[in-house]
């Protein structure tokens, strides 16, 4: 029997066959998502006392937050699961590809060489997710829209985003993301 949620159909066979196996192989943390601090909107986690855009060394994070460190090989897709078995995060991992670091270098070169062609709106380099430039592309259903719409961009920026997204390094980098969850 399957259940339909909007346009997405979840097959119980998939859930029973893979979910438990996948979660059991994950990193279980002593955390309950129901008790987690959230902002008033519920969209983002509530801020801690850390300064917004600072980087913290691992030792300082462990000392100030009590975060444990778990071993991970950096390759195997591994879920981080709370006490109730809910996936909080997914460590995607890198593919076993000797050319993977070269691919990142090519993508970084493309970003740098195209940076001067971007029309960056004010505030696009410092926002609630960090201090870096973030430009939207594709389709969104946020910002108060009542239906999915194309992300709006300046025509020069749109041309750069199209060029980057159709480049070989970006296509190859995004490929493994589609196959992270077994």
C-alpha positions in Angstrom: 0.0 0.0 0.0 1.3 3.4 -0.8 0.6 6.8 0.6 0.4 10.0 -1.5 1.6 13.3 -0.2 0.8 16.1 -2.7 2.4 14.9 -5.9 5.0 12.6 -4.3 4.1 9.0 -3.7 6.1 7.2 -0.9 6.2 3.5 -1.3 6.1 1.7 2.0 8.3 -1.1 0.5 11.1 1.5 0.0 10.7 2.9 3.5 10.7 -0.5 5.1 13.5 -2.0 2.9 16.0 0.9 3.1 15.2 3.5 5.7 15.9 1.4 8.8 19.0 -0.2 7.3 20.3 3.2 6.2 19.6 4.8 9.6 21.0 1.9 11.6 24.3 2.3 9.7 24.4 6.0 10.6 25.8 8.0 13.4 23.3 8.1 16.3 23.5 11.3 18.4 22.1 12.0 21.8 19.7 14.7 20.6 16.0 15.0 20.2 14.9 17.2 17.3 11.6 18.0 19.1 13.7 19.8 21.8 15.9 21.8 19.5 15.9 25.6 19.6 14.3 27.2 16.6 13.6 30.7 15.5 10.2 32.2 15.7 9.4 31.2 12.1 10.7 27.7 12.7 12.7 28.0 9.4 16.1 28.2 11.0 17.7 27.1 14.2 17.9 29.7 17.0 21.3 31.5 17.2 23.8 30.5 19.8 26.1 33.0 21.5 28.7 32.6 18.7 29.4 35.7 16.6 27.5 35.3 13.4 30.3 35.0 10.8 33.3 33.8 12.8 35.0 30.5 12.1 35.8 28.4 15.1 38.5 25.8 15.4 37.3 22.3 16.2 38.8 22.3 19.7 37.0 25.5 20.6 33.7 24.1 19.3 34.1 20.9 21.3 35.0 22.9 24.4 32.2 25.5 24.2 29.4 23.3 22.9 30.3 19.8 24.1 29.9 18.4 20.5 31.4 15.0 20.2 33.5 14.0 17.2 32.7 10.9 15.3 35.0 9.0 12.9 34.0 9.2 9.2 36.0 8.1 6.2 34.8 11.2 4.1 33.4 8.9 1.4 30.6 6.7 2.7 27.2 8.4 2.7 26.3 8.4 6.4 23.2 9.8 8.1 23.3 11.6 11.4 20.3 10.3 13.3 18.6 11.6 16.5 17.3 9.5 19.4 14.0 8.9 17.6 15.7 7.7 14.4 15.1 10.9 12.4 17.8 11.9 10.0 19.2 15.3 11.1 21.9 15.6 8.5 23.5 13.6 5.8 27.3 13.3 5.4 27.3 12.9 1.6 30.9 11.9 1.1 33.2 12.2 -2.0 33.2 9.6 -4.7 36.2 7.3 -5.0 37.7 9.3 -7.9 41.4 10.2 -8.0 40.5 13.3 -10.2 38.0 14.6 -7.6 40.4 17.3 -6.3 41.2 18.4 -9.8 37.5 18.8 -10.5 37.2 21.1 -7.5 40.1 23.2 -8.7 38.6 23.5 -12.2 35.3 24.6 -10.7 37.0 27.1 -8.4 38.9 28.6 -11.5 35.6 28.9 -13.3 34.0 30.7 -10.4 36.9 33.1 -10.1 37.1 33.9 -13.8 33.4 34.6 -13.9 33.1 36.6 -10.7 33.7 39.9 -12.4 30.7 39.3 -14.7 28.2 38.9 -11.9 25.8 41.6 -10.9 25.6 41.0 -7.2 22.6 42.5 -5.4 23.3 44.4 -2.2 23.4 42.0 0.7 24.1 38.9 -1.4 27.5 38.3 0.3 26.3 38.5 3.9 23.1 36.8 4.9 21.7 34.5 7.5 23.5 31.4 6.2 27.0 33.0 6.4 29.4 35.5 4.9 29.8 34.4 1.3 28.1 35.3 -2.0 25.0 33.2 -2.6 23.0 33.6 -5.9 19.9 31.7 -6.5 19.1 29.9 -9.8 16.5 27.5 -10.9 13.0 27.4 -9.3 11.9 28.6 -5.9 8.7 28.3 -3.9 9.8 30.7 -1.2 9.8 34.4 -0.5 6.0 34.5 -0.2 5.2 33.0 -3.6 2.0 31.1 -3.9 3.4 28.8 -6.6 6.9 27.7 -7.9 8.6 30.5 -9.9 11.9 30.9 -11.6 14.5 32.7 -9.5 14.9 36.3 -10.7 18.4 37.4 -11.7 20.1 40.2 -13.6 20.6 39.1 -17.2 24.4 39.2 -16.9 24.3 37.1 -13.8 21.8 34.7 -15.3 24.2 34.2 -18.3 27.0 33.4 -15.9 24.9 31.0 -13.8 23.8 29.2 -17.0 27.4 28.9 -18.2 28.6 27.6 -14.8 25.8 25.1 -14.4 26.3 23.7 -17.9 30.1 23.4 -17.5 31.7 19.9 -17.2 33.1 20.5 -13.7 29.7 21.6 -12.2 27.8 18.8 -13.9 30.3 16.2 -12.6 30.3 17.8 -9.1 26.5 17.7 -8.9 26.2 14.1 -10.1 27.1 12.2 -6.9 24.6 14.4 -5.0 21.8 12.7 -6.8 23.0 9.3 -5.6 23.9 10.0 -2.0 20.9 8.1 -0.4 20.8 4.5 -1.4 
